[in-house]
Amino acid sequence: MASDRPKNEPAKTAAEAREERLKAALKANMARRKAQARARAKPETEQTED
């Protein structure tokens, strides 16, 4: 498995690859922060202790 892109698609430049990585990281970070905010918004009685 050398590549996930189709054979006819040109290789990405370093800048494009970096932008794609940053975009994915930002999306993951925002999802994590939203989950944290939802968890904090819940009343204390619903939280379980580990």
N, C-alpha and C positions, 0 to 999 in steps of 0.2 A: 504494500500500500504506500506508494510513493507520494501520491497527491490526492486530495479530495475534489479538485476542480476538473471540469471537462477538458479534454485534450485540445479543443479549439480555442479555449480562453487563454489570453496572454498572461504571462506571469505578472504578479503585482509588484509595484515598486516598493521600496522600503517605507516610503511615506504612507502609501496606501495600506500596507500591512500594519504599520504602527497605528494609523487612524482606526482600522478595524479592531485591533486589540483594545485600544482605549474605549471605543464605543461599547464593546462587550463588557469591559470592566465597569464602566459607568452604569450600564444596565443592571448588572449583578449587584452593584453597590446600592443603587436606588431600590431594588427589590428587597435587599436586606434591611435597609433603613425603614422602608414601609412596614415590613413585618415587625420590626422592633417597635415602631410607633403604635401599631395595632395591639401588640402585646401589652404595652404600657397603658393603653386606653381601657383595657379590660379591668373590671373591678377586682380588688384583691381577693375576694372570696372564690373566684373561679380559678385562680392559679394553683397549680399543684407543686408540692415540694418533691425534689428528687433525692 
